[in-house]
Amino acid sequence: MPPQHETQLSPKILVSDDDLNVRLLTRQCLEAEGMTVVEAASGPETLDIFVRERPDLVFLDVEMPGMSGLEVCRRIRQMPQGESIPIMIVTGSDDRQSIDQGFDAGATQYKTKPVNWSLLGRDVQYMLRASHAFNSLKRQEYRLRYLAFYDPLTSLPNRRSFNEQLNRILKRSQRHDSSAALLFIDLDHFKRINDSIGHGRGDRLLVEIAKRLTNELREDDAINYFSDHSDNDAERNTEIARLGGDEFTVVLSDIDDTTAVESVARRILNSLSQPIPLQSHNPVVTPSIGIALYPQDGTDPDTLVRNADTAMYAAKADGRACYRFYNEEMNARAVEQLKMEEELRHALHFNELELRYQPQIDTRTGKVVSMEALVRWKHPERGMVPPNEFIPVAERTGLIIELGEWVMAEAAKHCIYWDSLGLSDFRVSVNISPLQFNQPNITEVVRDFLDRSGLPPERLELELTESAIMTDAEINIEKLRQLKALGLALAVDDFGTGYSSLSYLKRFPINTLKIDQSFIADLSSPDGAAIIDAIIALSRTLSLRVIAEGIETAEQMRYMVDKQCDLLQGYYFARPLYPEDVPNMLKEDFLDYFAPSIGSLTRA
């Protein structure tokens, strides 16, 4: 690292000579040039004053008691602050060997006695200017090297530095027959959060993430980078790296078993998953962590990184906010996911996708009052691909935005078709993914869609997940208000599975809460029933409509009707319908036909 001490307006010169007269003459010459002089009369004293005073130049006599000037020069050069300080050695010997010894000890300039006092001030000024220029070049060189190997935002090693260090660690592990682990960390939904809070706050968020990682990884985790020239354990440093964007890595060397690796992964998960205060925002950024082990998962850096990356995507596929160790089956899954991504793009462009509609029945009238649009993929070779297989792929790749826009456009076409049949008094519900909702221009996107399609806004209801609207709630409240102002309805899907704050929930301009089907399936348990009762009571307090999805049995239907749930949806009434079958379904009277008991309960 280059010296931090720059030449001052009044340079400080350390004059070291056991001859008092020489020191006095030197002081007079240098002070006449505007310099500050400190004096030493012996070698040991010179070293003490050098450390204490941090001079800009040393005027050093070779012959001194206690320690020669040559030895003093050598010791100064061994100090970090003396590495590039200019040193003028003065001696009565003018033979070549003496001069060579002076330069070998580290002298910058060599003068023989008697000193030409009239020229000394000029010579010192020249040496100071040269030293200043040299140090400026050293600082520039250091800055360029720093930018080449470190991330300027977080000050962590960058991708280039990481690649070099990982290569060294693996070579050392091979020589010592030891194990190592690579943790590949990706922040969940970071782009969505970054777009929501602004890129300035997003940068501060990354800085805080880097701090938490650094603080969490203690020295005993053996997160080690080694120098080019040594295998000495004393040269270990605890470091992580930022590869770019929201990707970080951690290398663990000399691990005995996977227990230590899991301990580190759990600590990282816990630390990064805590809310991060950023002025008026408190975003929660969870990490997905993939882990690859040396040598079993790869013996070279490229293979190890690739497999850790594959394991990270497996963690995301398993719900995010978790860690996964690499195994060979993941490669097959990754290839399959890539193939499905390519085929899904093809399906979007070549009309392999279809919409089905599941009715939502009013428990007071038994009539279908709304339909939820559900996307289906009819693959030419695979047949019907389940949504739980291709929707996560669409979300991970960003295709969900294009898919969501396709769903809205297709639903609008069907509504216009039904309108032509005189069936215009029901609403269509469309799911909006978190990625769609967190587009900064989501209101403009929906407004443009309504203008282009000609669909009346009161015919449309947007369903958003609880976790999507609660991420940065203050900003999302304004987004929801803007959407609501367009004239459409808003519903919270999968309610009860997220982390809504009641103080925020009552401020959200929503119309409907949709009870997650997992609670309906658990209705027979006391806890499941209690949760449903609480959600319905909350909805009544907030004057919100309640939909129960996933109704599959008469018992579930009777319970929900008894609790005066507003709308019911599920296979018990109908499976998702083709668009052409919707008109006949609208004619059905579920009050009398599907569940006569509803009539007795609601008419009582």
KABELKA-V898735 format. One record per pair of residues at least 24 apart in sequence whose ideal C-beta (glycine too) atoms are under 8 Angstrom apart, sorted by sequence separation. I is the first residue (numbers start at 1). J is the second residue. D is the distance in Angstrom with one decimal. If there is no record, write none. Layout:
i:I j:J d:D
i:I j:J d:D
This chain:
i:10 j:34 d:6.1
i:11 j:35 d:5.0
i:12 j:36 d:4.7
i:13 j:37 d:5.3
i:14 j:38 d:5.4
i:15 j:39 d:5.2
i:16 j:40 d:4.4
i:17 j:41 d:7.3
i:18 j:42 d:6.5
i:42 j:66 d:4.4
i:43 j:67 d:2.6
i:214 j:238 d:7.8
i:265 j:289 d:5.3
i:288 j:312 d:5.5
i:290 j:314 d:6.8
i:307 j:331 d:7.8
i:310 j:334 d:5.0
i:313 j:337 d:7.4
i:353 j:377 d:5.6
i:354 j:378 d:5.9
i:407 j:431 d:7.5
i:10 j:35 d:6.5
i:11 j:36 d:7.0
i:12 j:37 d:7.8
i:13 j:38 d:7.4
i:14 j:39 d:7.8
i:15 j:40 d:7.3
i:16 j:41 d:7.7
i:42 j:67 d:7.0
i:43 j:68 d:6.5
i:47 j:72 d:6.3
i:90 j:115 d:6.4
i:288 j:313 d:7.9
i:290 j:315 d:5.9
i:352 j:377 d:6.2
i:353 j:378 d:7.7
i:484 j:509 d:4.4
i:513 j:538 d:7.6
i:10 j:36 d:5.1
i:12 j:38 d:6.6
i:14 j:40 d:6.5
i:43 j:69 d:7.1
i:46 j:72 d:5.2
i:50 j:76 d:6.0
i:214 j:240 d:6.5
i:225 j:251 d:7.6
i:265 j:291 d:6.5
i:289 j:315 d:6.0
i:352 j:378 d:5.8
i:404 j:430 d:7.8
i:462 j:488 d:6.2
i:464 j:490 d:7.0
i:466 j:492 d:5.4
i:513 j:539 d:5.1
i:16 j:43 d:7.7
i:54 j:81 d:6.3
i:58 j:85 d:6.5
i:60 j:87 d:5.8
i:62 j:89 d:6.0
i:213 j:240 d:5.2
i:223 j:250 d:6.1
i:224 j:251 d:7.3
i:288 j:315 d:4.1
i:352 j:379 d:6.5
i:404 j:431 d:7.6
i:437 j:464 d:5.6
i:461 j:488 d:6.5
i:462 j:489 d:7.4
i:464 j:491 d:7.3
i:465 j:492 d:7.5
i:466 j:493 d:7.4
i:477 j:504 d:7.3
i:532 j:559 d:7.8
i:536 j:563 d:5.3
i:43 j:71 d:6.5
i:47 j:75 d:6.0
i:51 j:79 d:7.4
i:57 j:85 d:7.0
i:58 j:86 d:7.4
i:60 j:88 d:6.7
i:61 j:89 d:7.9
i:62 j:90 d:7.0
i:63 j:91 d:7.0
i:77 j:105 d:7.6
i:185 j:213 d:7.7
i:223 j:251 d:6.1
i:288 j:316 d:4.6
i:352 j:380 d:7.0
i:375 j:403 d:6.9
i:404 j:432 d:6.3
i:460 j:488 d:4.5
i:461 j:489 d:4.0
i:462 j:490 d:5.6
i:463 j:491 d:4.6
i:464 j:492 d:6.3
i:465 j:493 d:5.3
i:466 j:494 d:6.0
i:470 j:498 d:5.9
i:473 j:501 d:7.3
i:480 j:508 d:5.8
i:481 j:509 d:5.2
i:520 j:548 d:5.9
i:532 j:560 d:7.7
i:536 j:564 d:7.3
i:16 j:45 d:7.8
i:43 j:72 d:4.7
i:47 j:76 d:7.3
i:50 j:79 d:7.8
i:56 j:85 d:7.4
i:57 j:86 d:4.8
i:58 j:87 d:4.6
i:59 j:88 d:5.2
i:60 j:89 d:5.3
i:61 j:90 d:5.2
i:62 j:91 d:3.9
i:63 j:92 d:7.4
i:73 j:102 d:7.5
i:77 j:106 d:3.9
i:223 j:252 d:5.8
i:224 j:253 d:4.6
i:297 j:326 d:4.8
i:404 j:433 d:5.7
i:457 j:486 d:5.2
i:458 j:487 d:5.7
i:460 j:489 d:7.3
i:461 j:490 d:7.0
i:462 j:491 d:7.1
i:463 j:492 d:7.6
i:464 j:493 d:6.4
i:465 j:494 d:5.4
i:466 j:495 d:5.5
i:470 j:499 d:6.0
i:480 j:509 d:5.2
i:520 j:549 d:7.1
i:521 j:550 d:6.3
i:536 j:565 d:6.2
i:16 j:46 d:4.1
i:51 j:81 d:7.7
i:55 j:85 d:7.3
i:56 j:86 d:7.7
i:57 j:87 d:7.4
i:58 j:88 d:7.0
i:60 j:90 d:6.8
i:61 j:91 d:7.2
i:76 j:106 d:7.1
i:210 j:240 d:7.6
i:222 j:252 d:6.0
i:223 j:253 d:7.5
i:224 j:254 d:7.3
i:261 j:291 d:6.1
i:347 j:377 d:5.8
i:430 j:460 d:6.7
i:432 j:462 d:5.0
i:434 j:464 d:7.8
i:438 j:468 d:7.2
i:457 j:487 d:3.4
i:458 j:488 d:7.0
i:461 j:491 d:5.6
i:463 j:493 d:4.2
i:466 j:496 d:7.6
i:467 j:497 d:7.7
i:470 j:500 d:5.7
i:477 j:507 d:5.6
i:480 j:510 d:6.9
i:520 j:550 d:4.4
i:529 j:559 d:7.4
i:533 j:563 d:6.6
i:57 j:88 d:6.9
i:59 j:90 d:6.8
i:62 j:93 d:7.4
i:70 j:101 d:6.1
i:74 j:105 d:4.9
i:221 j:252 d:6.2
i:222 j:253 d:5.5
i:427 j:458 d:7.3
i:428 j:459 d:6.1
i:430 j:461 d:7.2
i:431 j:462 d:8.0
i:432 j:463 d:6.6
i:434 j:465 d:6.3
i:437 j:468 d:5.2
i:456 j:487 d:7.7
i:457 j:488 d:4.4
i:458 j:489 d:7.6
i:466 j:497 d:6.5
i:467 j:498 d:4.3
i:470 j:501 d:7.3
i:473 j:504 d:4.5
i:477 j:508 d:6.2
i:513 j:544 d:5.3
i:515 j:546 d:6.6
i:520 j:551 d:6.4
i:521 j:552 d:7.9
i:524 j:555 d:7.9
i:532 j:563 d:7.0
i:14 j:46 d:6.9
i:50 j:82 d:6.9
i:70 j:102 d:6.6
i:73 j:105 d:4.2
i:74 j:106 d:6.1
i:210 j:242 d:6.5
i:222 j:254 d:5.0
i:261 j:293 d:7.5
i:288 j:320 d:5.1
i:291 j:323 d:6.1
i:293 j:325 d:7.3
i:347 j:379 d:7.2
i:375 j:407 d:5.6
i:401 j:433 d:7.5
i:404 j:436 d:4.6
i:427 j:459 d:5.7
i:428 j:460 d:6.2
i:429 j:461 d:4.3
i:430 j:462 d:6.1
i:431 j:463 d:4.8
i:432 j:464 d:5.3
i:437 j:469 d:7.4
i:466 j:498 d:3.2
i:467 j:499 d:7.1
i:476 j:508 d:7.9
i:477 j:509 d:7.6
i:512 j:544 d:6.2
i:513 j:545 d:7.5
i:514 j:546 d:7.8
i:515 j:547 d:6.9
i:517 j:549 d:4.9
i:518 j:550 d:7.8
i:520 j:552 d:7.9
i:523 j:555 d:7.6
i:26 j:59 d:6.0
i:73 j:106 d:4.9
i:217 j:250 d:6.5
i:222 j:255 d:7.1
i:288 j:321 d:6.9
i:289 j:322 d:7.4
i:290 j:323 d:7.4
i:291 j:324 d:7.0
i:292 j:325 d:7.8
i:293 j:326 d:7.4
i:344 j:377 d:7.5
i:400 j:433 d:4.5
i:426 j:459 d:8.0
i:427 j:460 d:6.9
i:428 j:461 d:7.1
i:429 j:462 d:7.7
i:430 j:463 d:6.8
i:434 j:467 d:7.1
i:438 j:471 d:7.6
i:465 j:498 d:7.0
i:466 j:499 d:7.6
i:505 j:538 d:7.9
i:511 j:544 d:6.7
i:512 j:545 d:4.5
i:513 j:546 d:5.5
i:514 j:547 d:4.6
i:515 j:548 d:4.8
i:516 j:549 d:7.4
i:517 j:550 d:2.6
i:523 j:556 d:5.6
i:71 j:105 d:7.6
i:73 j:107 d:5.9
i:286 j:320 d:6.1
i:287 j:321 d:7.1
i:288 j:322 d:6.8
i:289 j:323 d:3.8
i:290 j:324 d:6.0
i:291 j:325 d:4.8
i:292 j:326 d:4.5
i:373 j:407 d:5.9
i:401 j:435 d:5.9
i:427 j:461 d:5.2
i:429 j:463 d:5.5
i:434 j:468 d:3.8
i:466 j:500 d:5.6
i:470 j:504 d:6.8
i:510 j:544 d:6.7
i:511 j:545 d:6.0
i:512 j:546 d:7.2
i:513 j:547 d:7.4
i:514 j:548 d:7.9
i:515 j:549 d:6.9
i:516 j:550 d:7.8
i:561 j:595 d:7.8
i:14 j:49 d:6.0
i:70 j:105 d:4.3
i:88 j:123 d:7.5
i:213 j:248 d:6.3
i:258 j:293 d:7.2
i:286 j:321 d:3.7
i:288 j:323 d:7.7
i:289 j:324 d:7.4
i:291 j:326 d:6.5
i:400 j:435 d:5.3
i:401 j:436 d:5.4
i:424 j:459 d:7.4
i:433 j:468 d:7.7
i:496 j:531 d:6.0
i:512 j:547 d:6.0
i:514 j:549 d:5.9
i:14 j:50 d:6.0
i:62 j:98 d:7.8
i:88 j:124 d:7.2
i:206 j:242 d:7.6
i:290 j:326 d:6.7
i:343 j:379 d:7.0
i:400 j:436 d:6.7
i:432 j:468 d:7.9
i:443 j:479 d:6.7
i:450 j:486 d:6.6
i:502 j:538 d:7.8
i:506 j:542 d:5.7
i:520 j:556 d:5.6
i:523 j:559 d:6.0
i:561 j:597 d:7.6
i:213 j:250 d:7.2
i:373 j:410 d:7.7
i:398 j:435 d:6.7
i:412 j:449 d:7.4
i:416 j:453 d:7.7
i:434 j:471 d:7.5
i:442 j:479 d:6.4
i:446 j:483 d:6.2
i:505 j:542 d:7.0
i:558 j:595 d:7.8
i:561 j:598 d:5.3
i:210 j:248 d:7.5
i:373 j:411 d:4.7
i:395 j:433 d:6.1
i:401 j:439 d:7.1
i:408 j:446 d:7.9
i:416 j:454 d:7.0
i:450 j:488 d:7.9
i:557 j:595 d:5.7
i:14 j:53 d:6.5
i:22 j:61 d:7.1
i:88 j:127 d:6.6
i:209 j:248 d:7.3
i:221 j:260 d:7.2
i:394 j:433 d:8.0
i:395 j:434 d:7.9
i:416 j:455 d:7.2
i:437 j:476 d:7.7
i:443 j:482 d:4.3
i:447 j:486 d:5.9
i:469 j:508 d:6.5
i:496 j:535 d:5.8
i:558 j:597 d:6.0
i:562 j:601 d:6.1
i:62 j:102 d:7.1
i:206 j:246 d:7.0
i:395 j:435 d:6.3
i:405 j:445 d:7.4
i:409 j:449 d:7.1
i:413 j:453 d:7.8
i:415 j:455 d:5.7
i:443 j:483 d:5.9
i:446 j:486 d:6.3
i:495 j:535 d:6.3
i:520 j:560 d:7.8
i:561 j:601 d:5.1
i:12 j:53 d:6.4
i:14 j:55 d:3.9
i:86 j:127 d:4.6
i:408 j:449 d:5.5
i:412 j:453 d:3.7
i:442 j:483 d:7.4
i:554 j:595 d:6.8
i:557 j:598 d:7.4
i:561 j:602 d:6.7
i:12 j:54 d:7.5
i:13 j:55 d:6.0
i:16 j:58 d:6.6
i:17 j:59 d:7.5
i:19 j:61 d:7.3
i:86 j:128 d:6.9
i:412 j:454 d:7.6
i:437 j:479 d:7.3
i:446 j:488 d:7.4
i:12 j:55 d:4.6
i:13 j:56 d:6.8
i:14 j:57 d:7.3
i:16 j:59 d:6.6
i:17 j:60 d:7.9
i:18 j:61 d:6.9
i:221 j:264 d:5.5
i:412 j:455 d:4.3
i:443 j:486 d:7.3
i:554 j:597 d:7.7
i:558 j:601 d:7.4
i:12 j:56 d:5.3
i:13 j:57 d:5.1
i:14 j:58 d:4.8
i:15 j:59 d:4.6
i:16 j:60 d:4.9
i:17 j:61 d:4.0
i:86 j:130 d:7.3
i:405 j:449 d:7.3
i:409 j:453 d:6.6
i:415 j:459 d:5.6
i:11 j:56 d:4.3
i:13 j:58 d:7.7
i:14 j:59 d:6.8
i:16 j:61 d:6.2
i:18 j:63 d:7.5
i:86 j:131 d:4.4
i:340 j:385 d:8.0
i:408 j:453 d:7.8
i:11 j:57 d:6.7
i:13 j:59 d:6.1
i:18 j:64 d:4.9
i:85 j:131 d:7.4
i:344 j:390 d:5.6
i:17 j:64 d:7.1
i:18 j:65 d:5.8
i:60 j:107 d:7.9
i:84 j:131 d:7.1
i:217 j:264 d:6.9
i:8 j:56 d:6.9
i:16 j:64 d:6.9
i:273 j:321 d:6.4
i:5 j:54 d:5.6
i:7 j:56 d:5.5
i:340 j:389 d:7.2
i:344 j:393 d:6.1
i:411 j:460 d:7.9
i:84 j:134 d:6.5
i:153 j:203 d:5.9
i:340 j:390 d:6.3
i:344 j:394 d:6.2
i:353 j:403 d:7.6
i:461 j:511 d:7.3
i:515 j:565 d:7.7
i:520 j:570 d:7.6
i:5 j:56 d:7.4
i:84 j:135 d:6.2
i:216 j:267 d:5.2
i:217 j:268 d:7.9
i:348 j:399 d:7.1
i:461 j:512 d:7.2
i:463 j:514 d:6.8
i:154 j:206 d:6.1
i:216 j:268 d:6.0
i:269 j:321 d:6.8
i:341 j:393 d:5.4
i:355 j:407 d:6.7
i:408 j:460 d:7.9
i:16 j:69 d:7.0
i:153 j:206 d:6.2
i:154 j:207 d:5.6
i:269 j:322 d:7.2
i:340 j:393 d:5.2
i:344 j:397 d:8.0
i:353 j:406 d:6.8
i:517 j:570 d:7.6
i:84 j:138 d:6.6
i:153 j:207 d:6.4
i:156 j:210 d:5.5
i:172 j:226 d:5.8
i:269 j:323 d:6.6
i:345 j:399 d:6.7
i:348 j:402 d:6.0
i:154 j:209 d:8.0
i:155 j:210 d:7.5
i:169 j:224 d:6.7
i:176 j:231 d:7.6
i:190 j:245 d:7.5
i:191 j:246 d:7.8
i:213 j:268 d:6.7
i:216 j:271 d:4.6
i:344 j:399 d:6.0
i:348 j:403 d:6.5
i:355 j:410 d:5.1
i:371 j:426 d:6.5
i:373 j:428 d:5.8
i:16 j:72 d:7.0
i:154 j:210 d:3.7
i:169 j:225 d:7.0
i:175 j:231 d:7.4
i:190 j:246 d:3.9
i:215 j:271 d:7.7
i:337 j:393 d:6.0
i:341 j:397 d:5.3
i:355 j:411 d:6.4
i:370 j:426 d:5.7
i:371 j:427 d:7.6
i:372 j:428 d:7.8
i:373 j:429 d:6.6
i:491 j:547 d:7.2
i:168 j:225 d:7.3
i:169 j:226 d:6.7
i:266 j:323 d:7.7
i:357 j:414 d:7.7
i:369 j:426 d:5.7
i:370 j:427 d:4.3
i:371 j:428 d:5.4
i:372 j:429 d:4.4
i:373 j:430 d:5.1
i:156 j:214 d:7.8
i:168 j:226 d:5.4
i:213 j:271 d:7.5
i:265 j:323 d:4.1
i:341 j:399 d:7.3
i:348 j:406 d:6.3
i:368 j:426 d:6.4
i:369 j:427 d:7.1
i:370 j:428 d:7.0
i:371 j:429 d:6.8
i:373 j:431 d:7.6
i:172 j:231 d:6.0
i:187 j:246 d:3.9
i:212 j:271 d:4.8
i:213 j:272 d:7.4
i:249 j:308 d:7.8
i:337 j:396 d:8.0
i:344 j:403 d:8.0
i:355 j:414 d:6.8
i:370 j:429 d:5.8
i:372 j:431 d:7.8
i:165 j:225 d:4.4
i:168 j:228 d:7.5
i:186 j:246 d:6.2
i:212 j:272 d:5.9
i:165 j:226 d:7.8
i:186 j:247 d:5.5
i:262 j:323 d:7.6
i:185 j:247 d:7.0
i:427 j:489 d:6.6
i:429 j:491 d:6.5
i:431 j:493 d:6.6
i:184 j:247 d:7.3
i:185 j:248 d:4.3
i:209 j:272 d:6.2
i:185 j:249 d:6.8
i:59 j:124 d:7.6
i:184 j:249 d:5.8
i:185 j:250 d:6.9
i:183 j:249 d:6.6
i:57 j:124 d:6.2
i:182 j:249 d:6.5
i:183 j:250 d:4.2
i:209 j:276 d:7.7
i:258 j:325 d:7.0
i:157 j:225 d:7.8
i:182 j:250 d:7.6
i:183 j:251 d:7.7
i:208 j:276 d:5.2
i:182 j:251 d:5.7
i:183 j:252 d:7.2
i:360 j:429 d:7.3
i:57 j:127 d:6.1
i:181 j:251 d:7.4
i:182 j:252 d:7.9
i:208 j:278 d:7.8
i:57 j:128 d:6.0
i:180 j:251 d:6.6
i:181 j:252 d:4.3
i:205 j:276 d:6.0
i:357 j:428 d:7.5
i:56 j:128 d:6.2
i:180 j:252 d:6.4
i:17 j:90 d:7.3
i:180 j:253 d:4.7
i:205 j:278 d:6.3
i:57 j:131 d:7.2
i:165 j:239 d:7.6
i:180 j:254 d:7.5
i:181 j:255 d:5.6
i:204 j:278 d:5.9
i:56 j:131 d:7.4
i:178 j:253 d:6.9
i:179 j:254 d:7.4
i:180 j:255 d:6.6
i:317 j:392 d:6.2
i:5 j:81 d:6.8
i:165 j:241 d:7.6
i:178 j:254 d:5.1
i:179 j:255 d:5.0
i:209 j:285 d:6.7
i:178 j:255 d:7.8
i:179 j:256 d:7.6
i:181 j:258 d:7.8
i:201 j:278 d:4.9
i:3 j:81 d:6.5
i:176 j:254 d:7.8
i:183 j:261 d:7.5
i:201 j:279 d:7.2
i:205 j:283 d:6.6
i:1 j:80 d:7.8
i:162 j:241 d:3.8
i:317 j:396 d:7.7
i:3 j:83 d:6.8
i:161 j:241 d:6.5
i:173 j:253 d:6.2
i:181 j:261 d:4.7
i:201 j:281 d:6.4
i:205 j:285 d:6.7
i:316 j:396 d:6.5
i:3 j:84 d:5.7
i:162 j:243 d:6.5
i:172 j:253 d:7.3
i:173 j:254 d:7.8
i:183 j:264 d:7.0
i:197 j:278 d:6.7
i:2 j:84 d:7.6
i:3 j:85 d:7.5
i:157 j:239 d:6.0
i:159 j:241 d:7.3
i:169 j:251 d:5.8
i:183 j:265 d:6.3
i:156 j:239 d:7.4
i:157 j:240 d:7.6
i:158 j:241 d:6.8
i:185 j:268 d:6.8
i:313 j:396 d:7.5
i:156 j:240 d:5.9
i:157 j:241 d:4.3
i:158 j:242 d:6.6
i:159 j:243 d:4.6
i:169 j:253 d:5.3
i:197 j:281 d:5.2
i:156 j:241 d:5.6
i:157 j:242 d:7.6
i:158 j:243 d:7.4
i:159 j:244 d:6.1
i:166 j:251 d:6.1
i:183 j:268 d:7.4
i:187 j:272 d:7.6
i:35 j:121 d:7.8
i:156 j:242 d:4.5
i:158 j:244 d:7.5
i:165 j:251 d:7.2
i:197 j:283 d:6.3
i:162 j:249 d:5.9
i:196 j:283 d:7.9
i:29 j:117 d:5.2
i:33 j:121 d:3.9
i:154 j:242 d:5.2
i:26 j:115 d:7.8
i:32 j:121 d:6.4
i:35 j:124 d:7.1
i:153 j:242 d:7.7
i:25 j:115 d:7.8
i:30 j:120 d:7.3
i:151 j:241 d:8.0
i:193 j:283 d:5.1
i:26 j:117 d:8.0
i:29 j:120 d:4.7
i:30 j:121 d:6.1
i:33 j:124 d:7.1
i:151 j:242 d:4.6
i:370 j:461 d:6.8
i:372 j:463 d:7.5
i:25 j:117 d:5.8
i:29 j:121 d:5.1
i:33 j:125 d:6.4
i:156 j:248 d:7.6
i:193 j:285 d:6.3
i:22 j:115 d:7.8
i:151 j:244 d:7.9
i:26 j:120 d:7.0
i:30 j:124 d:6.3
i:190 j:285 d:6.4
i:189 j:285 d:7.8
i:188 j:285 d:6.9
i:187 j:285 d:5.0
i:188 j:286 d:4.7
i:187 j:286 d:7.5
i:188 j:287 d:6.8
i:187 j:287 d:5.8
i:188 j:288 d:5.7
i:186 j:287 d:6.9
i:187 j:288 d:7.9
i:185 j:287 d:5.0
i:186 j:288 d:5.3
i:185 j:288 d:7.5
i:185 j:289 d:5.3
i:186 j:290 d:8.0
i:184 j:289 d:7.0
i:183 j:289 d:5.6
i:184 j:290 d:4.5
i:183 j:290 d:7.4
i:184 j:291 d:7.6
i:183 j:291 d:5.5
i:184 j:292 d:7.5
i:182 j:291 d:7.1
i:181 j:291 d:6.0
i:182 j:292 d:5.1
i:13 j:124 d:6.7
i:181 j:292 d:7.2
i:182 j:293 d:7.9
i:181 j:293 d:5.2
i:182 j:294 d:7.4
i:180 j:293 d:7.4
i:181 j:294 d:7.1
i:179 j:293 d:6.5
i:180 j:294 d:4.1
i:179 j:294 d:6.1
i:179 j:295 d:7.2
i:11 j:128 d:5.5
i:7 j:128 d:5.7
i:173 j:294 d:5.8
i:174 j:295 d:7.7
i:184 j:305 d:7.1
i:173 j:295 d:7.6
i:182 j:304 d:5.2
i:182 j:305 d:6.7
i:7 j:131 d:7.1
i:170 j:294 d:5.9
i:184 j:308 d:3.8
i:7 j:132 d:4.7
i:174 j:299 d:7.5
i:183 j:308 d:7.0
i:184 j:309 d:5.3
i:6 j:132 d:7.1
i:182 j:308 d:4.6
i:186 j:312 d:5.4
i:184 j:311 d:7.1
i:185 j:312 d:7.4
i:184 j:312 d:4.7
i:188 j:316 d:7.1
i:6 j:135 d:7.0
i:170 j:299 d:7.1
i:170 j:300 d:7.0
i:186 j:316 d:7.3
i:170 j:301 d:6.3
i:189 j:320 d:8.0
i:3 j:135 d:5.7
i:188 j:320 d:4.4
i:2 j:135 d:6.3
i:188 j:321 d:6.3
i:167 j:301 d:5.2
i:170 j:304 d:7.3
i:3 j:138 d:7.3
i:166 j:301 d:4.8
i:2 j:138 d:3.9
i:2 j:139 d:4.6
i:163 j:301 d:6.2
i:166 j:304 d:7.3
i:2 j:141 d:7.4
i:166 j:305 d:7.5
i:2 j:142 d:4.7
i:183 j:323 d:7.7
i:1 j:142 d:6.3
i:423 j:582 d:7.7
i:423 j:583 d:5.8
i:426 j:586 d:6.7
i:417 j:579 d:7.0
i:421 j:583 d:5.8
i:423 j:586 d:5.8
i:418 j:582 d:6.5
i:414 j:579 d:4.6
i:418 j:583 d:6.7
i:414 j:582 d:7.6
i:284 j:471 d:7.5
i:360 j:547 d:6.1
i:283 j:471 d:6.9
i:283 j:472 d:6.1
i:281 j:472 d:6.0
i:281 j:474 d:7.5
i:280 j:474 d:6.6
i:363 j:560 d:7.4
i:370 j:567 d:7.2
i:372 j:569 d:6.7
i:363 j:561 d:5.1
i:369 j:567 d:7.0
i:376 j:576 d:7.4
i:363 j:564 d:7.3
i:363 j:565 d:6.3
i:364 j:566 d:7.9
i:374 j:576 d:5.0
i:363 j:566 d:6.5
i:362 j:566 d:7.0
i:363 j:567 d:6.9
i:362 j:567 d:6.1
i:363 j:568 d:6.1
i:361 j:567 d:6.4
i:360 j:567 d:4.6
i:361 j:568 d:5.1
i:360 j:568 d:7.2
i:361 j:569 d:7.3
i:360 j:569 d:4.7
i:359 j:569 d:7.0
i:358 j:569 d:5.9
i:371 j:582 d:6.5
i:358 j:570 d:7.9
i:361 j:573 d:5.9
i:359 j:573 d:6.3
i:359 j:574 d:5.4
i:358 j:574 d:6.6
i:358 j:575 d:7.3
i:368 j:585 d:6.0
i:358 j:576 d:4.7
i:359 j:577 d:7.4
i:368 j:586 d:5.3
i:357 j:576 d:6.3
i:358 j:577 d:7.2
i:367 j:586 d:8.0
i:356 j:576 d:3.3
i:357 j:577 d:5.1
i:368 j:588 d:6.9
i:356 j:577 d:6.0
i:356 j:578 d:6.6
i:357 j:579 d:6.7
i:367 j:589 d:7.0
i:368 j:590 d:7.5
i:366 j:589 d:5.3
i:367 j:590 d:7.2
i:354 j:578 d:7.9
i:355 j:579 d:6.6
i:366 j:590 d:4.3
i:367 j:591 d:7.7
i:357 j:582 d:5.5
i:366 j:591 d:2.4
i:359 j:585 d:5.6
i:365 j:591 d:6.6
i:366 j:592 d:6.6
i:366 j:594 d:7.9
i:361 j:590 d:4.8
i:366 j:598 d:6.3
i:366 j:599 d:7.3
i:363 j:598 d:6.3
i:364 j:602 d:5.6
i:363 j:602 d:6.1
i:192 j:434 d:6.2
i:196 j:438 d:5.7
i:192 j:435 d:6.1
i:195 j:438 d:5.8
i:195 j:439 d:7.2
i:189 j:434 d:6.8
i:193 j:438 d:7.9
i:195 j:440 d:5.6
i:192 j:438 d:3.9
i:189 j:438 d:8.0
i:196 j:471 d:7.0
i:197 j:472 d:6.0
i:196 j:472 d:4.5
i:193 j:471 d:6.6
i:197 j:475 d:7.4
i:192 j:471 d:7.2
i:193 j:472 d:6.9
i:196 j:475 d:5.4
i:196 j:476 d:7.7
i:189 j:471 d:7.3
